[in-house]
C-alpha cells in the first residue's frame, strides 16, 4: 500500500473507532538516525485512583513508609518495579541488616517476626541481623496488606506532575497496563536513586567532589559448604579483625582468579547457606541503564569464576555451588536529593543532635574505593579505604533532610535523602533506611489528613520525638 493510501486508510479507521491518530505516527521515519529525536504524539493518560500517600519504591525504606502511613489511617499506594517487596533485602539478596540494634519500632517488629518464623540465622552474627530472604518477602507482604496498603508490582514511575505552586500532585507509571496516572496528597521517594524527585525537578548531588561514585556489587547466595568446615573464611561474631576476608581472597587468588573486590566476604544465612559479596563494578552509574547492564553482566560472569576458583581446591570446597545471583545489582551511590537540611561530614565528626531527629546512626564511614586502582592501593592501608580518615560519632538524621527543598508535598527516605558524600556512606545502610521510612510514612499520613505540608507537621504531632 502506498503511503498516501495508508494515511487515508488510517484516518478512516480512526473515525470508525472514535480514536485520534496523529499523522506523525504514520510518517516515514526511515531517515531517522542516532542523535536525532522522535516526537511522541500527545495522548490522554487515565488517572486510575487518588491516594493520601503514594510511596515510590518498596525497599527497606519504602516498606516502612507504606506500613506506617497505612497504620496511621492514610489511604496508601506502594509502587515497586520488581515482583516482591524488600528491594535490596530481597531482589538484591542483601540478607544482613546493618545498624539495626539501636532501632525500635518497626525494625524490632520485623526482626521479632522473623525470629518467630525461624528465619533468623542460627549462627551468631554479632550486631548484624541475618535472615531468610524468602521468608522476608512474605512477611513484608503480610505487614503491608494488614496495614491496608495497596501494592503495585512490576510498575515503574516515569513522570511527575506539579501544580503552579511547585507542589507534586500526580505521578505517572508505565507497566503492562500501559501509561497510568495516580493522584496523591503526599509523595515519598524511596527509590534509592531519587528517581521520583529527579523527575519532579528536584536538585541533587552525586558522588564525591570530583563526581566519582562508589562501586556497585552483585550479591549471590552460595551453598554446598558447611560452617564448621570453613569457619576461618566466614564473617560471623567470632571473626576477629575481619581476618576471614583476607583468608578468602587468598583462597580465591590461589584458585587462579583475582577478584575485583579485594576484601570479599561469606556471610552466613544458615549452616550451609551464605550470602557472598565478592564483586565491585567501578565507575558505573546506577542512574544509567546501560551502565547498570554492563555492570551486571560483568559481575555475574565474575561470580561464577570465583566459585569455580574455590571449587577447584576440593575438600571442604568441592561441593560449593552458586545458588542464585541477585535480581538487582547493589547500588551504593545514587542521587542525593536536596532537602531542607543536608547531613554533613561535620555532623558525623561532632555527633550532631537535632530536635527533629528521626533516626540515630551508629554506623561509621564506609567509602568503597571509587576505582580499581584505588582498591589495589587501599587494601594495603588498613581501614583507610573505608573511613577516609574520618572518626565519626553516633549522630542524628533530622526530619528536614527527608523533606524536598525544591518541590512541595515530597519526602525522601533511605539513601536518597539530603546529605554529602561522606555522610551518605554512613547512613545508607538498611537499618537506618527503615527508621527513616517509618518517620516519613507517619509524617505523610498526618500531613495528608490535616492538609499540611510535611514541614508543617511537628514530631510531637507524629509521635516521633526521640528520647
PEBELVEN-V16752 format. One record per pair of residues at least 24 apart in sequence whose C-alpha atoms are under 7 Angstrom apart, sorted by the first residue. I is the first residue (numbers start at 1). J is the second residue. If there is no record, write none. Layout:
I;J  I;J
This chain:
45;179  45;180  45;181  46;180  46;181  47;180  47;181  47;182  47;183  48;180  48;181  48;182  49;182  49;183  50;182  50;183  50;184  51;75  51;76  51;77  51;183  51;184  51;185  52;76  52;184  52;185  52;186  52;448  53;77  53;184  53;185  53;186  53;187  53;444  53;445  54;78  54;184  54;186  54;187  54;188  55;79  55;187  55;188  55;189  55;190  56;80  56;188  56;189  56;190  56;191  57;189  57;190  57;191  58;85  58;86  58;87  58;190  59;85  59;86  59;87  59;88  60;86  60;87  60;430  60;433  60;434  61;190  61;413  61;414  61;433  61;434  61;436  61;437  62;190  62;437  64;434  64;437  64;438  65;437  65;438  65;440  65;441  66;144  66;149  66;441  67;143  67;144  67;147  67;149  68;438  68;441  68;442  69;441  69;442  69;444  69;445  70;147  70;148  70;149  71;147  72;442  72;445  73;445  74;445  76;149  76;150  77;149  77;150  77;151  78;149  78;150  78;151  78;152  79;151  79;152  79;153  79;155  80;152  80;153  80;154  80;155  80;156  81;153  81;154  81;155  81;156  82;153  82;154  83;153  83;154  84;137  84;153  85;137  85;140  85;141  86;137  88;330  90;133  90;137  91;326  91;327  91;328  92;219  92;326  92;327  92;328  92;329  92;330  93;133  93;219  93;220  93;326  94;219  95;130  95;131  95;132  95;133  96;128  96;129  96;130  96;131  97;128  97;129  97;130  97;430  97;431  98;128  98;429  98;430  98;431  99;362  99;363  99;429  99;431  99;432  100;431  101;127  103;435  107;434  121;269  121;270  122;270  123;270  124;236  124;237  125;236  125;237  126;236  126;237  130;269  131;269  132;269  157;196  159;199  160;196  160;199  160;200  161;200  166;407  166;408  167;407  167;408  167;409  168;407  168;408  168;409  168;410  185;409  185;448  186;409  186;410  186;444  186;448  187;409  187;410  187;411  188;410  188;411  188;412  189;411  189;412  189;413  190;412  190;413  190;414  192;334  192;414  192;415  192;416  193;287  193;334  193;335  193;416  194;335  194;336  194;337  194;416  202;337  202;338  202;406  202;407  203;337  203;338  203;406  204;335  204;336  204;337  204;338  205;335  205;336  205;337  206;334  206;335  206;336  207;333  207;421  208;421  212;370  213;283  213;333  213;370  214;332  214;333  214;367  214;368  214;369  214;370  215;280  215;281  215;282  215;283  215;284  215;332  215;368  215;370  216;280  216;281  216;282  216;329  216;330  216;331  216;332  217;279  217;280  217;281  217;329  217;330  217;331  218;279  218;296  218;299  218;326  218;329  218;330  219;275  219;276  219;277  219;325  219;326  220;275  220;276  220;277  220;324  220;325  220;326  221;273  221;274  221;275  221;276  221;322  221;323  221;324  221;325  222;273  222;274  222;275  222;276  222;320  222;321  222;322  222;323  223;272  223;273  223;274  223;320  223;321  223;322  223;323  224;272  224;319  224;320  224;321  225;272  225;316  225;317  225;319  225;320  226;271  226;272  227;271  227;272  229;316  233;266  234;265  234;266  234;267  235;265  235;266  235;267  251;310  252;306  252;309  252;310  255;309  255;310  255;312  256;309  257;306  257;309  282;370  282;371  282;372  283;370  283;371  286;331  286;333  286;334  287;334  296;329  334;416  335;416  336;416  336;417  336;418  336;419  337;416  337;417  337;418  338;404  338;405  338;418  339;400  339;401  339;402  339;403  339;404  339;405  339;418  340;400  340;401  340;403  340;404  340;405  341;400  341;401  341;418  342;401  342;418  342;419  342;420  343;401  343;418  343;419  343;420  343;423  344;419  344;420  344;423  345;420  345;422  345;423  347;395  348;392  348;393  348;394  348;395  348;423  349;391  349;392  349;393  350;393  351;393  351;394  351;395  352;395  352;396  353;395  353;396  354;396  354;398  356;398  356;399  356;459  357;396  357;397  357;398  357;399  357;466  358;397  358;398  358;399  358;436  358;439  358;464  358;466  359;396  359;397  359;432  359;435  359;436  360;394  360;395  360;396  360;397  361;394  361;395  361;396  361;427  361;432  362;394  362;395  363;426  363;427  364;392  364;426  365;390  365;392  365;422  365;425  365;426  366;425  366;426  367;425  409;453  409;454  411;440  413;437  413;440
